[in-house]
Amino acid sequence: MFDWRVMAVLVSLAAIGGVYAWTRGTHVPPPTQGAERDTHQGGAEHEHGDDHAHDHGAHSDPNHLDLSPQAQRNIGLKFGPVTLQTFERVVTIPGIVVERPGRTSAAVTAPLTGVIEKIEAIEGEAVSPGELLFTIRLTHEEIVQAQGDFLKTAVELEVNRREVERLDKIVATGAIAGKTLRERKYEQEKMESVMQAQREALLLHGLSEEQVDAIAKSQKLLQRLDVFAPRAEQSKTDGNESLTWQVQELRVAPGQHVNAGDMLAVLTDYQSLAIEGKAFEQDTAEIYRAIDQGWPVTAVIESSGRKPEKITGLKLTYAAGRVDQESRAFHFYVALPNPLLRDAKNEDGRRFIDWQFKPGQRVELRVRVEQRKDRIVLPVDAVARDGLESFVFQQSGDSFVRRPVHEELRDQFSVVIANDGSIFPGDHIALTAAQQMQMALKSKSGGAIDPHAGHNH
């Protein structure tokens, strides 16, 4: 018997199954979700494609380096053309600013024994040659006696001279014989000789010509002696045509008793100094060659709190004829003109000066010892070293290409590169920070770089 209830249940289940199948077959994800996934997938494929091309292009070359403008400024990068120029090999030698022996300093001594009555100059003051420095009251018996003898002879000579004039007139009249006149003249000649000897003695004691003449003229003994700044041949150093002394040190005080020859003061003239270089014994031949060739010397002088000052065009004057037994150093000397920095007077009218360089300053001397013409010469910072290899970085648009080069010579400042075709005159290369660029290449490759990478054999 057919059961209609069973049939109704079967029909209902079939209808539900059809609806489910239709819904599952026609379901479409939300448009926004589908767009995002497609975009992500498409973008990923696009980025992968670009990276793949980029990595296998310029960046895959281990000798190629890209630097952003910011990175170039960070490392202080400078670049310029390769040129042929003269290479000058120099040696760096320590030195020190020194005084010129017998020229820079002058000692002022007491010419006679006495008491310091007045000191005109003060320490640090600038004085001119012939300017009054000290006044000494004479107390030594010898100088007093020498002045007395000279004055006595001068008076007697004047009396004898007047007597000769009187007798000369009488002899002309025939009143007396000429023998008497001749005897007087002989006596006058002897007295003149004695007076000249006494005059020289006073000059040796330290009196000046003017002072001796004043004693004879005034017929009074000199009680005080003035001591003046010494006169010297005018110095002809650059920028200073006249001699100017500076009172470096005063050794006496007012009222102090001094003997002849005692030191009163030390004067200095710093308008021309010297640099004493201290080379190694094995550098002797090179120093003599530099002197013979007349090659200029460069000095780098240290300045506290400031950048060291470089002075070029200095002249090697002479070298010591021996090697120091203790230090085994070979000394040579370079002339150092000294510019005047300040020349002013204070409220008391006293003059004070300051020189740019001072004895005792440390100096680095750069002495040329070899010269080669028409060479590719680069700064030391333009050549990077990695093991046995040397490299420069040639500019290529906004990038740099590493080029292996052969070093012919190197010193502290420059490198001579062989002109073998690795680089050519006119090529633009990095002139600084080559070692930092080499490190950047290593960092980019993740390790050591094969120096032969990119080359066909």
Order of alpha helices (4+ residues) and beta strands (2+ residues): alpha-alpha-beta-alpha-beta-beta-beta-beta-beta-beta-alpha-alpha-alpha-beta-beta-beta-beta-beta-alpha-beta-beta-beta-beta-beta-beta-beta-beta-beta-beta-beta-beta-beta-alpha
